[in-house]
Amino acid sequence: MRVVKRINLPKETILKTSEDFGKLIISRRTSLGLTQKMTAQLCNINTQTLAKIEKGNELVGLNNSLKVATNLGIKILFSIEE
């Protein structure tokens, strides 16, 4: 079995870029002890798509990004600043 190196991030993160989102996904995935392959299978996407999400590739569809977040137990909240 492959050992996954854990990467920590704060519990609450303000995401400003797709790279920030990717780092959050990596942190959560590794904290759960999941490999990219395991996570891709869980989310019903291919590993290349997951790798693009984790690298912050802006061309990955929002649906796939939200699918990964949801399957990893990440709750996304939006706030409108006035």
SELUM-874346 format. One line per field, with one value per atom (N, C-alpha, C, O): chain; atom name; x, y, z. Coordinates in nm, 4 decimals. Each point is the difference from the previous one (the first is absolute). Layout:
BEGIN
mol	(A,...)
atom	(CA,...)
c1	(X,...)
c2	(Y,...)
c3	(Z,...)
! end
This chain:
BEGIN
mol	(A,A,A,A,A,A,A,A,A,A,A,A,A,A,A,A,A,A,A,A,A,A,A,A,A,A,A,A,A,A,A,A,A,A,A,A,A,A,A,A,A,A,A,A,A,A,A,A,A,A,A,A,A,A,A,A,A,A,A,A,A,A,A,A,A,A,A,A,A,A,A,A,A,A,A,A,A,A,A,A,A,A,A,A,A,A,A,A,A,A,A,A,A,A,A,A,A,A,A,A,A,A,A,A,A,A,A,A,A,A,A,A,A,A,A,A,A,A,A,A,A,A,A,A,A,A,A,A,A,A,A,A,A,A,A,A,A,A,A,A,A,A,A,A,A,A,A,A,A,A,A,A,A,A,A,A,A,A,A,A,A,A,A,A,A,A,A,A,A,A,A,A,A,A,A,A,A,A,A,A,A,A,A,A,A,A,A,A,A,A,A,A,A,A,A,A,A,A,A,A,A,A,A,A,A,A,A,A,A,A,A,A,A,A,A,A,A,A,A,A,A,A,A,A,A,A,A,A,A,A,A,A,A,A,A,A,A,A,A,A,A,A,A,A,A,A,A,A,A,A,A,A,A,A,A,A,A,A,A,A,A,A,A,A,A,A,A,A,A,A,A,A,A,A,A,A,A,A,A,A,A,A,A,A,A,A,A,A,A,A,A,A,A,A,A,A,A,A,A,A,A,A,A,A,A,A,A,A,A,A,A,A,A,A,A,A,A,A,A,A,A,A,A,A,A,A,A,A)
atom	(N,CA,C,O,N,CA,C,O,N,CA,C,O,N,CA,C,O,N,CA,C,O,N,CA,C,O,N,CA,C,O,N,CA,C,O,N,CA,C,O,N,CA,C,O,N,CA,C,O,N,CA,C,O,N,CA,C,O,N,CA,C,O,N,CA,C,O,N,CA,C,O,N,CA,C,O,N,CA,C,O,N,CA,C,O,N,CA,C,O,N,CA,C,O,N,CA,C,O,N,CA,C,O,N,CA,C,O,N,CA,C,O,N,CA,C,O,N,CA,C,O,N,CA,C,O,N,CA,C,O,N,CA,C,O,N,CA,C,O,N,CA,C,O,N,CA,C,O,N,CA,C,O,N,CA,C,O,N,CA,C,O,N,CA,C,O,N,CA,C,O,N,CA,C,O,N,CA,C,O,N,CA,C,O,N,CA,C,O,N,CA,C,O,N,CA,C,O,N,CA,C,O,N,CA,C,O,N,CA,C,O,N,CA,C,O,N,CA,C,O,N,CA,C,O,N,CA,C,O,N,CA,C,O,N,CA,C,O,N,CA,C,O,N,CA,C,O,N,CA,C,O,N,CA,C,O,N,CA,C,O,N,CA,C,O,N,CA,C,O,N,CA,C,O,N,CA,C,O,N,CA,C,O,N,CA,C,O,N,CA,C,O,N,CA,C,O,N,CA,C,O,N,CA,C,O,N,CA,C,O,N,CA,C,O,N,CA,C,O,N,CA,C,O,N,CA,C,O,N,CA,C,O,N,CA,C,O,N,CA,C,O,N,CA,C,O,N,CA,C,O,N,CA,C,O,N,CA,C,O,N,CA,C,O,N,CA,C,O)
c1	(0.0842,-0.0842,0.0883,0.1016,-0.1402,0.0771,-0.0292,-0.1161,0.2192,-0.0150,-0.0144,0.0770,-0.1753,-0.0264,0.0536,-0.0348,0.1204,0.0544,-0.1085,-0.0592,0.0342,-0.1064,0.0471,0.1104,-0.1951,0.0266,-0.1106,-0.1180,0.1556,-0.0972,-0.0299,0.0882,-0.2132,-0.0449,-0.0918,-0.0514,0.0298,-0.0951,-0.1395,-0.0342,-0.0467,-0.1364,-0.0829,-0.0756,0.0895,-0.0736,0.0974,0.1031,-0.1360,0.0878,-0.0824,-0.1077,0.1592,-0.0623,0.0690,0.1207,-0.1985,0.0552,-0.0071,-0.1061,0.2211,0.0053,0.0364,-0.0248,0.0839,0.0428,-0.0311,-0.0292,0.0360,-0.0186,0.1142,-0.0181,0.1353,0.1122,-0.0307,0.0352,-0.1006,-0.0420,-0.0957,0.0109,-0.1043,-0.0951,0.0734,-0.0301,0.1259,0.0784,0.0755,0.0052,0.0535,0.0727,-0.0942,0.0363,-0.1572,-0.0999,-0.0366,-0.0115,-0.0067,-0.0333,0.1131,-0.0254,0.1496,0.1155,0.0044,0.0193,-0.0373,0.0053,-0.1051,0.0297,-0.1509,-0.1079,0.0220,-0.0175,0.0557,0.0231,0.1073,-0.0176,0.1292,0.1102,-0.0340,0.0455,-0.1256,-0.0398,-0.0878,-0.0054,-0.0630,-0.0821,0.0805,-0.0518,0.1786,0.0857,-0.0290,0.0309,-0.0901,-0.0380,0.1056,0.0578,-0.0334,0.0856,-0.0853,-0.1226,0.1898,-0.0753,-0.0870,-0.1145,0.1686,-0.0751,-0.1256,-0.1079,0.1217,-0.1147,-0.1063,-0.1197,0.1658,-0.0924,-0.0714,-0.1205,0.1929,-0.0608,-0.1086,-0.1072,0.1344,-0.0994,-0.1222,-0.1134,0.1362,-0.1085,-0.0901,-0.1218,0.1831,-0.0720,-0.0470,-0.0658,0.0992,-0.0366,0.0541,-0.0698,0.1981,0.0716,0.1335,0.0367,0.0364,0.1300,0.1086,-0.0187,0.1310,0.1077,0.0577,0.0482,-0.0523,0.0509,-0.0859,0.0529,-0.1821,-0.0895,0.0263,0.0061,0.0096,0.0295,0.1334,0.0109,0.0891,0.1306,-0.0128,0.0638,-0.1453,-0.0210,-0.0685,0.0355,-0.1329,-0.0680,0.1008,0.0030,0.0796,0.0976,0.1080,0.0575,-0.0291,0.0991,-0.0615,0.0718,-0.2038,-0.0663,-0.0287,-0.0144,0.0058,-0.0307,-0.1402,-0.0982,0.0906,-0.1269,-0.0953,-0.1177,0.1659,-0.0840,-0.0809,-0.0821,0.1048,-0.0774,-0.1402,-0.0161,-0.0835,-0.1382,-0.0356,0.0498,-0.1367,-0.0452,-0.0682,0.0166,-0.0931,-0.0691,0.0977,-0.0244,0.1353,0.0989,0.0660,0.0232,0.0072,0.0625,-0.0925,0.0434,-0.1710,-0.0963,-0.0244,-0.0211,0.0239,-0.0163,0.1120,-0.0251,0.1482,0.1136,-0.0141,0.0156,-0.0449,-0.0156,-0.1070,0.0222,-0.1356,-0.1109,0.0393,-0.0265,0.0896,0.0389,0.1085,0.0147,0.0613,0.1019,-0.0528,0.0744,-0.2034,-0.0618,0.0279,-0.0052,0.0346,0.0248,-0.1312,-0.0639,0.0246,-0.1210,0.0404,0.0828,-0.1403,0.0348,-0.1110,-0.1168,0.1565,-0.0940,0.0393,0.1186,-0.2165,0.0252,-0.0491,-0.1014,0.1730,-0.0368,0.0085,0.0963,-0.1972,-0.0005,0.0367,-0.0666,0.1736,0.0432,-0.0696,-0.0073,-0.0425,-0.0678,0.0773,-0.0410)
c2	(-0.1185,0.1185,0.1241,0.0048,0.0936,0.1225,0.0952,0.0190,0.0407,0.0974,0.1380,0.0368,0.0389,0.1332,0.1030,-0.0019,0.0927,0.1073,0.1038,0.0532,-0.0254,0.0933,0.1447,0.0353,0.0468,0.1422,0.0753,-0.0184,0.1024,0.0692,0.1410,0.0704,-0.0310,0.1363,0.0391,-0.0872,0.2165,0.0415,-0.0529,-0.0275,0.0134,-0.0494,0.0915,-0.0469,0.1772,0.0954,0.0693,0.0517,-0.0512,0.0584,0.0882,-0.0388,0.1575,0.0861,-0.0293,0.0194,-0.0659,-0.0367,0.1198,0.0586,-0.0244,0.1116,-0.0437,0.0727,-0.1917,-0.0495,-0.1487,-0.0679,0.0197,-0.1433,-0.0790,-0.1159,0.1783,-0.0657,-0.0189,-0.1029,0.2014,-0.0132,-0.1173,-0.0774,0.0645,-0.1104,-0.1333,-0.0953,0.0892,-0.1221,-0.0400,-0.1179,0.2162,-0.0290,-0.0526,-0.0885,0.1429,-0.0486,-0.1447,-0.0813,0.0489,-0.1370,-0.0956,-0.1074,0.1460,-0.0846,-0.0218,-0.1123,0.2204,-0.0103,-0.0969,-0.0856,0.0996,-0.0871,-0.1443,-0.0927,0.0743,-0.1359,-0.0702,-0.1146,0.1836,-0.0637,-0.0209,-0.0967,0.1872,-0.0188,-0.1238,-0.0597,0.0220,-0.1216,-0.1245,-0.1116,0.1318,-0.1124,-0.0551,-0.1157,0.1977,-0.0452,0.0377,0.1086,-0.1980,0.0301,0.0705,0.0048,0.0495,0.0596,-0.1045,0.0275,-0.1457,-0.1062,-0.0366,-0.0141,-0.0012,-0.0346,0.1102,-0.0274,0.1518,0.1131,0.0109,0.0247,-0.0427,0.0059,-0.1075,0.0268,-0.1464,-0.1075,0.0350,-0.0232,0.0787,0.0402,0.1042,-0.0015,0.0908,0.1116,-0.0308,0.0826,-0.1999,-0.0417,0.0958,0.0376,0.0011,0.0803,-0.0688,-0.0918,0.1349,-0.0622,0.0738,0.1141,-0.1807,0.0575,0.1262,0.0882,-0.0785,0.1208,0.1213,0.1088,-0.1269,0.1099,0.0413,0.1192,-0.2163,0.0319,0.0738,0.0971,-0.1420,0.0667,0.1449,0.0889,-0.0647,0.1367,0.0859,0.1165,-0.1732,0.0728,0.0369,0.1138,-0.2105,0.0230,0.0998,0.0664,-0.0549,0.0973,0.1376,0.0970,-0.0878,0.1284,0.0354,0.1177,-0.2169,0.0234,0.0594,-0.0603,0.1784,0.0722,-0.0585,0.0359,-0.1242,-0.0552,-0.1222,-0.0505,0.0031,-0.1136,0.0504,0.1065,-0.1824,0.0419,0.0133,-0.0737,0.1690,0.0228,-0.1235,-0.0307,-0.0403,-0.1200,-0.1032,-0.0582,0.0348,-0.0966,0.0486,-0.0791,0.2074,0.0548,-0.0125,-0.0372,0.0685,-0.0115,-0.1454,-0.0304,-0.0584,-0.1429,-0.0498,-0.0738,0.1145,-0.0411,0.0571,-0.0722,0.2009,0.0627,-0.0709,-0.0314,0.0067,-0.0662,-0.1394,-0.0369,-0.0401,-0.1365,-0.0035,-0.1005,0.2079,0.0063,0.0643,0.0184,0.0158,0.0564,0.1475,0.0499,0.0199,0.1444,0.0715,-0.0223,0.1079,0.0786,0.1386,0.0672,-0.0257,0.1291,0.1003,-0.0226,0.1339,0.1070,0.1255,0.0288,0.0444,0.1243,0.1166,-0.0096,0.1178,0.1210,0.1168,0.0121,0.0728,0.1177,0.1207,0.0318,0.0345,0.1203,0.1211,0.0147,0.0698,0.1213,0.1220,0.1115)
c3	(0.0000,0.0000,0.0000,0.0693,-0.1458,-0.0123,0.1150,0.0364,0.0212,0.1071,-0.0631,-0.0888,0.1346,-0.0536,0.0980,0.1181,-0.1672,0.0835,0.0247,-0.0938,0.2200,0.0380,-0.0152,0.0415,-0.1010,-0.0163,0.0733,-0.0296,0.1244,0.0839,-0.0489,-0.0492,0.0638,-0.0241,0.1146,0.0701,-0.0497,0.1044,-0.0297,-0.1150,0.2214,-0.0170,-0.0881,-0.0850,0.1047,-0.0817,-0.0934,0.0430,-0.1689,-0.0999,-0.0921,-0.0452,0.0179,-0.0997,-0.1319,-0.0146,-0.0800,-0.1296,-0.0939,-0.0214,-0.0336,-0.0933,-0.1410,-0.0962,0.0837,-0.1308,-0.0124,0.0985,-0.2208,-0.0213,0.0644,0.0374,-0.0247,0.0679,0.1482,0.0577,0.0048,0.1401,0.0157,0.0951,-0.1882,0.0036,-0.0127,0.0720,-0.1633,-0.0191,0.1253,0.0348,0.0333,0.1247,0.1071,0.0774,-0.0731,0.0952,-0.0296,0.0917,-0.2189,-0.0395,0.0386,0.0545,-0.0826,0.0363,0.1503,0.0465,0.0296,0.1455,0.0533,0.0834,-0.1317,0.0485,-0.0435,0.0791,-0.2048,-0.0510,0.0814,0.0415,-0.0187,0.0730,0.1475,0.0612,-0.0039,0.1402,0.0163,0.1075,-0.2148,0.0016,-0.0384,0.0032,-0.0393,-0.0372,-0.1380,-0.0287,-0.0574,-0.1339,-0.1034,0.0057,-0.0990,-0.1138,-0.1057,0.0102,-0.1114,-0.1104,-0.0685,-0.0359,0.0181,-0.0674,0.0786,-0.0577,0.1881,0.0846,-0.0048,-0.0088,0.0147,-0.0012,-0.1332,-0.0040,-0.1046,-0.1328,-0.0135,-0.0543,0.1029,-0.0057,0.0847,-0.0419,0.1605,0.0887,-0.0668,0.0174,-0.0931,-0.0630,-0.1420,-0.0634,0.0143,-0.1353,-0.1061,-0.0941,0.1124,-0.0993,-0.0250,0.0734,-0.1757,-0.0225,0.0791,0.0422,-0.0233,0.0819,-0.0638,0.0711,-0.2025,-0.0665,0.0372,0.0228,-0.0168,0.0389,0.1434,0.0301,0.0586,0.1396,0.0114,0.0749,-0.1480,0.0033,-0.0465,0.0563,-0.1580,-0.0488,0.1058,0.0181,0.0514,0.1080,0.1079,0.0469,-0.0077,0.1064,-0.0404,0.0863,-0.2151,-0.0478,-0.0212,-0.0246,0.0341,-0.0168,-0.1439,-0.0332,-0.0525,-0.1407,-0.0121,0.0431,-0.1019,-0.0098,-0.1034,-0.0022,-0.0824,-0.1061,0.0437,-0.0766,0.1984,0.0508,0.0329,0.0596,-0.0983,0.0230,0.1476,0.0850,-0.0573,0.1371,0.0573,0.1181,-0.2006,0.0491,0.0545,0.1057,-0.1766,0.0492,0.1277,0.0914,-0.0838,0.1197,0.1207,0.1090,-0.1294,0.1096,0.0389,0.1174,-0.2148,0.0270,0.0916,0.0953,-0.1248,0.0819,0.1412,0.0985,-0.0893,0.1316,0.0823,0.1169,-0.1761,0.0701,0.0474,0.1144,-0.2024,0.0371,0.1063,0.0694,-0.0555,0.1050,0.1280,0.0963,-0.0960,0.1201,0.0195,0.1124,-0.2201,0.0075,-0.0276,-0.1029,0.1954,-0.0154,-0.0505,0.0615,-0.1714,-0.0597,0.0291,-0.0317,0.0930,0.0327,-0.0768,-0.0164,-0.0295,-0.0723,0.0833,0.0692,-0.0766,0.0721,-0.0979,-0.0757,0.0783,-0.0852,0.0843,0.0985,-0.1389,0.0716,-0.0600,-0.1220,0.2071,-0.0492,0.0373,-0.0325)
! end
